[in-house]
Amino acid sequence: MSQNEFREIEHKFIVGDDFDLEDFRARVRAFDPERTIAQEVRDVYYLTRGRPGFIYRHRFDRELQHLSVKSLERDSEVRLEVNLDLGQHRGDQQETVEAFLDSLDVVWRGVIHKDIEVYYFPDCEIVLYGARVGESSVRCIEFEARRKPSVDDAIEILRRYEELMGFGGRRRTKKSLVEILFPSVVAGLSRPEETMNRQATFTVLLAKQDFKFSCAHLLLFDAETAELLHGHNYQVAVEVGGRALDEEGLLVDFRRVKTQIRDLCAELDSRTLVPARSRHLTVERRDGGVDITFRDRSYRFPESDLLLLERRNTSIEVLAKMVWERLAEVLEVPRATELGVSVSQTTGQECWYRAPLVTRPGP
């Protein structure tokens, strides 16, 4: 038996609302997979005090029923995975699984529901799924090696399929699905308290589908060159980091932070963004409107349609920093020490801005 038989070797990519699912499906089918399935899946995850550093999963769907153990790694690219086949024909064995795991002292349990599509190739599985926990959801595409003579060979298989499917060079996530949807829980319970690094941090990712705004802009490259006026559907994601949890085991009050992000997106939505501090634009208010001039190109807008930004440009780099600054002003997370903001304008084109949060003095 290969030493990699019980290793899961995969790459995971998070995709947003603007990702063209039909185009991706057509691209995958064009390579004639051996088999495809589409179904709903229920995964129940367990963390135990008796086995820190590992997570258990009970999967039950119309095709299979497994009890799995997986290692929690800093990078989910390569991890231990052992699957015990409980037999789908026996019916849902969740109560039996929980009785078994109770002997290992379960300290946390979480349920993830998925709508999953799997495309099987001889040496790779391509999995497209939407996963949800309550109001939180994420859509992912995974490439998992089926043939694993060595880790290097398996990773090369993944990269080959990623190139074929248009994911070559795209940044993958190193986090497992549980870390994405239950970040503070996994960070707090994956290791015994006495062995946790004192410098370790919790990071909560908020990337809801409605954290978005649609704007028109033109990107300025230099005094001679600028894009034509056009629009984007921008997507925002936010990471909040800190070292301490409150008495309820929480770093972030999701409700308050999500409201703050949505309010900020609403301020930017359906506007034309103009960099008022650009060296290459002329901006003039006149007769209730605003005239914008770049070289021999002129635009006139109602003032209410514009958002004049005290910035030099409207790149995603500038927007990410601007959203960070605005959010840092209103963020009410006493234990937070770091804030990260991502702004993306198309699939595979985004910018993260991360910086420490400065504690503001009290009244």
N, C-alpha and C positions, 0 to 999 in steps of 0.2 A: 504494500500500500504506500502511495506517495506521501511524503512528509507534509505535502500541501493539501492532503485530502480534507483536513478539517480547518482549512483556512478560507475565509471569505475575502476575495480580492476584487474590489470594485471601486469605481469612481462615481460620485454623486454630484449632480448639477441641479441647482434651484433655478426654475424658470418663472418668469412673470406673466402677467395678463397679456402682454403684447406678443408673447411667443406664439408662433404659428403652428398649432398642434396638427392641423390637417396636412400641412406641408411636411412636417416631421414624419407623420404616419406614412405618407406617400413615399418618402425617401427610404424609410425602413422596409416597407413592403416591396420596393423595387429590387431589393437584394434577396427576395424569395426566402423568408424564414421557414424553417422546418415545421414549426407549429406556432400558433398564436392563441392566447387566451385573454379574455376580458371578464372580470368578475369583481364582486365586492369582497373585501377581506377584513376580518377583525383580528387585531393583534393586541394581546394583553401583556404588558411588561411588568416585571417585578425586580426590585432591588432588595437584596438581603444583607443583613449584618454579618451573616456567616460566611459570605463570599464577596467581600468588597473587591471592586475592580471588574466584576462580571455582572451582566444583566441577563435575566431569563425572559423568554418570550413564548407565549402560548398562541399559536396561530390555528384558526379554524375557518375553513371556507368550503366551497362545494367540491374541491378537488383533494384536499389533504388536511391533516391535523398533525401538527408538530409541537413538541416541546423542545426549545432551543436554548443553548447557553452561548453567549457572545462576550468576548472581552471588550472592555471599555478602553480605547486607545486614544492618544492625542490626535492621531490621524486615522480616520476610518478606512483608509485605503487597504490595509491588510490587518485582519483580526481573526482571532480564533472563533470558529462557529461549529458547534456540534448539534446535529438535529436528531431527535428521537421520533420515529414515526409512531404515532399513537393510533393510527387507523381512522380515516375519515368515516368508515362504515360503522364505527362504534358510537357515533353521535358525539355531541359536545361534551368533552371531558373536563371542562373548566373547574368544576368543584373538586374533582380528584386532583388536578394539578395544584390547586391552591392548598389543599390539605397536605400535599407532598412538600410544597415550598414553605409552608408554615414551620416545618421542622428546621428550616435554615434561618428563621427569624426574619420574615418579610417586613421591611420598614417603609416600603412605598409600592404602590400599584397604580398603573395608568393604562388607559385604553385608547388606541388609535384606530380609527376607521379609514379604510382606503378604497378608492375606486382604481383598479389596477389593470394595466394592459402589459402582457409579457410577450416578447418576440424571441423565439428560440433559434439560435444559429448553432452550428456544430461546436464552436469554441467560445461563444459569448451569448449571454442573455441581455436583451435591452428591455428595460422596464420603465414604463411611463405610469405615474400615479399621482393622484391628488390625495393628500392625507389631512385629516381634520381631527381636532380635539376641541369640543365646544365651539367657540367662535373663532378659534385659531385654525389656520389652514396653511398649507404649503403645497406647491406642485413641483415634483422632481422628475428627473430622468437619470436612471442608473445604468451603467455598463458593468456587468459582472462576468468575470472570466469563468468559463466552464472547463476549459482544458488548462491545467496548471502544472506543467512539468517543473517549473521553477517560478519564483516570484517575479523575476525579471521577464521571463517569457510571458507570464500572465499579464503584466502591466503593458508589455508591448502589444498584446492582443487588444487590450482596452484602447490604447492609443490609436491603433489602426481603425477600429470601429468608430471611435470618436471623430477621426478625420473624415471617414466616409459619411457620417451623419451630420457634418457641419459643426462639430464641437471642438475641433482642433484649436488649441490655444485658448479656449475658454477657461475661465477660472472655476475650478470645482470647489465644493465645500469639503472641509475635512471633518465636519461634525456628523455624527450619526443622527438618524431621524429623531430619536428620543431626545438628544441634546438640543435639537432645533426646536422641538415643540414643548419640551419640559426642561429648559436650560438650567434654572436655579435648582431644581430637584436633583438632577444628575450631578451637578457640580457639588452640591452639598452632601450627597449620600454615597457617591461612588467610592469613597475611601473612608476609613475610620477617622474620627475627629483627631485622635492623638497623632496621626501620621500626616495630616494635611499640612502642606507648606504654609507657613505664616504669610507668605506673600501671594498666595493664591487668590484669584478674584472670581467673582460670579459675573457672567455677562448675559444679559437678557436681550434677545433679538426680537424686535417688533417689525414685521414686514407684511402688514395686512394689504389685501387687494385694493381697498379704498384709500390707501395712503398715496394719493396721486393728484396731479393737477395738469391741465392742458393749457399750453401757452404757445404764442407765436414769438419768434425772435429772429435775429440775424447775427451770426457769429462773425466777429471781426478778427481778421488775421494780421493785417498791417494797414498802413495808410493807403495801399493800392487795392487790397483784396478783402472782400466780405461775401458771405453767403447771401443768397436771395432770401427775402422774408418767407419764413415757413414755420410750421408748427410741430410740436412733439407732445406725446402723452408721457409725462414724466412720472416715474415711480420713486417713492421715498421709502427707505428702510432706516431703522434707528437701533443702535446698540447702546445699552446703558450698563456700565460696569461698576462694581464696588466689591469691598472685601467683607462686609458685614451684612447679616440679615436681621430683620426685626423679630419680635417675639413670636410672630406667626410663621417664621421661616420664609419671609418675602423680602426681596430687594426693592421691587417696584410695585406700585399700585397700577396695574395695567389699565384700569378704567380711566384714571386721570391722565396718564401719559398719552393714551390713544386719543383722548379728546383734544389734548394740546396739539398733537400732530395733525389731526383732521382740521382743526381750526386754522392752523398755519397753511395747510394745503388749500383750504377754501379761499384764503386771502390771495393766493397766487393764481387760482384757477380762472380760465377764460380771459386772460389779459395778454397784452403784448408787452414783452419785457424789453426795456430800453436802458442801456447803460449810460447814465447821465454823466459819468466821469470819463467817458471815452475820449481819447485824444483825436479820434478820427470821425466822430459824428458831430453834427451841429444840431442842437435841440433848442427850439424857440417856441414859446407859448404865444399864441396870437388869436384874437377873436374867438375865445372859448375852445380853441383846439390846440394841437401841438404839431409843429412841423419838424420832421426829422430828415436830415440831409446827409448823404454819404457820396462824395464826389459828384457824379452827374445823376444820382438817383435821389428822388424826393418822395417822402410819404407824409400824408396829413391824417391825423387821428383825432377823434373826440378825446378830450382829456380823460374822461372816465374809462376809456378802453385801455389806457396805458398804465403800466407800473414802472415809474422812473426809479431805477435802482442807483444808489450811490456806489456804483461799481464801475470798473473799467471795461467789463465784458459780460456776456451772459453764458459763458461756458458751464458745463456741468461741474467743473472744479470750483468756479466762483459760486454757483448756486448751492453746492454742497456746504461750503463754508458759511454762506449767508443763512441757510436753513439751520445749521449748527448754532450760529450766534443767536438767532431768534429763539430757538428752542431752549438754549442754555439760560436765557433770560427768564423763562417762565417755568422751567422744569422744577417740580417739587418732589425731589427724591433725596431726602436728607443723607442717605447712606451712599449715594452715587459719587464716584471719584473720577469717572471717565465717561465721555459721551462720543459716540461715533454716528455720523450721518452719511447715508449713501443716496445719491441722486442718479438715476439711470434714465436715458432717453430712448434707447433702443436695446434689443436683446444683445447682451455681450458688450455693452458700452455704458459703463457707470464709473462714478468716482466716489470713494470714501474719504471723508475728512474726520479724523479722530484727534482728540486733545483732552487733557485733564480738565476737570471741572474745578473752578476756584470757588471755595466756600465763601458765600456772601455774608458780611457781618449782619448780626441781628439788629432790630430797631433800637 
